């Protein structure tokens, strides 16, 4: 009896794409030496644990419902849709395409070929991996984790807290203690 892969559902929240569209340009400015002319985004979200413990107590309380929703939303992967509003073009990449950029380096070790990636996406600055977005019931507070991978010694992820003010998502100036950079 053969098993079929689970169907990954489209991520349905229009607000989530507005959140992603707010954090992706900021993340690229924080990490990269220059702004990319094209964003490359892994087409499915990654499952992530709630980062509530990564923020000061004030924010853990204020964003409690959003952290809870984040945990629920991220129990599965979601298929991202072409609903981003970014300042530059973007391209989705699949996990299979990324796996196809691995090269053997002997001793049965397969390494990711950044040369191949940048040959295919020369104006990208790397690729983004996104969690699902957690919201409070009023949908005016959000939490998301964003990873940017840009080279063998260039990668990191951080968690963002956002508030919707006057119809726009604003990133709060609080750092996650769980952020990773290399």
C-alpha positions in Angstrom: 0.0 0.0 0.0 1.6 3.3 -1.0 1.3 6.4 1.1 0.5 9.7 -0.5 2.0 12.9 0.8 -0.4 15.1 2.8 -2.0 17.9 0.8 -0.7 21.3 1.9 -3.5 23.8 2.2 -3.1 27.4 1.0 -2.4 29.9 3.8 -5.8 31.7 3.7 -5.1 34.9 5.7 -4.9 38.2 3.7 -3.6 39.8 6.8 -0.7 37.3 6.9 0.5 38.5 3.5 0.5 42.1 4.7 2.6 41.0 7.7 5.0 39.2 5.5 5.2 42.2 3.2 6.2 44.4 6.2 8.9 42.1 7.6 10.7 40.7 4.5 12.2 44.1 3.4 13.2 44.9 6.9 14.9 41.5 7.4 16.8 41.9 4.1 18.0 45.4 5.2 19.1 44.0 8.6 21.2 41.2 7.2 22.3 41.9 3.7 24.9 44.5 2.6 22.6 45.7 -0.2 18.9 45.5 -0.9 18.1 42.6 -3.2 16.4 43.3 -6.5 14.4 40.1 -6.2 13.1 38.2 -3.2 13.2 34.4 -3.2 10.7 32.8 -0.8 10.3 29.1 0.0 6.7 28.3 -1.1 5.7 26.5 2.1 5.8 27.7 5.7 7.9 25.9 8.2 6.5 24.6 11.5 7.7 26.7 14.4 7.2 26.7 18.1 5.8 29.8 19.7 8.5 32.4 20.5 6.6 33.8 23.5 9.4 33.0 25.8 11.8 35.1 23.7 10.2 38.4 24.6 10.0 40.4 27.8 7.0 39.7 30.1 5.1 42.8 29.0 4.9 41.5 25.4 4.2 37.9 26.5 1.1 39.2 28.2 0.1 41.7 25.6 0.5 39.2 22.7 -0.7 36.1 24.6 -3.5 35.4 22.2 -1.3 35.9 19.1 1.3 33.6 20.5 -1.4 31.0 21.2 -2.7 31.3 17.6 0.9 31.2 16.3 1.3 27.8 18.0 -1.9 26.5 16.5 -1.3 27.8 13.0 2.3 26.4 12.9 1.3 22.8 13.7 1.3 22.3 10.0 3.0 23.7 6.9 1.0 26.0 4.6 1.2 26.7 0.9 2.0 30.4 0.3 0.1 32.2 -2.4 1.2 35.1 -4.7 -0.4 37.7 -2.4 2.7 39.5 -1.2 3.1 43.3 -1.8 6.8 43.7 -1.9 9.0 46.6 -3.2 10.7 44.2 -5.7 9.7 41.1 -7.7 9.6 37.8 -5.9 9.9 34.2 -6.8 8.7 31.1 -5.0 11.1 28.1 -4.7 10.2 24.6 -3.6 12.0 22.4 -1.1 12.7 20.0 -4.1 14.4 22.8 -6.0 16.5 23.7 -3.0 17.4 20.0 -2.6 18.4 19.9 -6.3 21.1 22.5 -5.5 23.0 20.1 -3.2 26.3 18.8 -4.4 28.4 15.9 -3.1 31.6 16.9 -1.4 32.9 13.4 -0.7 32.4 11.1 2.3 28.7 11.1 1.4 28.2 14.7 2.5 25.8 16.7 0.4 26.3 20.5 0.8 24.1 23.2 -0.5 25.6 24.9 -3.6 25.4 28.6 -3.1 27.2 29.1 -6.4 24.3 27.3 -8.1 21.7 29.2 -6.1 23.2 32.6 -7.1 23.6 31.4 -10.7 19.9 30.9 -10.8 18.9 33.9 -8.7 21.7 36.5 -9.1 19.8 39.5 -7.8 18.2 37.8 -4.7 20.6 38.0 -1.8 19.5 34.6 -0.6 16.1 33.0 0.3 13.4 33.5 2.9 11.8 30.8 5.0 8.6 31.9 6.8 6.5 30.6 9.6 2.7 31.0 9.6 1.5 34.2 11.2 -0.3 34.2 14.6 -3.0 36.8 15.3 -5.0 37.9 18.3 -8.8 37.7 17.9 -9.1 41.3 16.9 -6.4 40.8 14.2 -4.5 43.9 15.3 -1.5 42.1 16.9 0.7 39.5 15.0 3.7 37.4 15.5 5.9 35.8 12.8 9.3 34.1 12.5 11.4 34.9 9.4 14.6 33.2 8.4 16.9 34.4 5.7 19.6 32.1 4.3 22.2 33.9 2.2 25.4 31.9 2.2 27.5 29.3 4.0 28.2 31.7 6.9 25.2 33.9 6.3 21.9 32.8 7.9 19.6 33.7 10.7 16.1 34.0 11.9 14.2 36.3 14.1 10.8 36.7 15.6 8.7 39.8 15.0 5.9 41.4 16.9 3.6 43.7 14.9 0.6 45.9 15.6 -1.9 47.1 13.1 -2.1 50.9 13.3 -4.3 53.0 11.0 -4.6 50.0 8.7 -0.9 49.3 8.4 1.3 46.7 10.1 4.0 48.2 12.2 6.9 46.2 13.5 7.5 46.8 17.2 11.1 47.8 18.2 11.6 44.9 20.5 14.3 42.2 19.9 13.6 38.5 20.3 16.1 36.9 22.6 15.9 33.8 20.4 17.1 35.5 17.2 20.0 33.7 15.5 22.6 35.2 13.2 25.7 33.8 11.6 
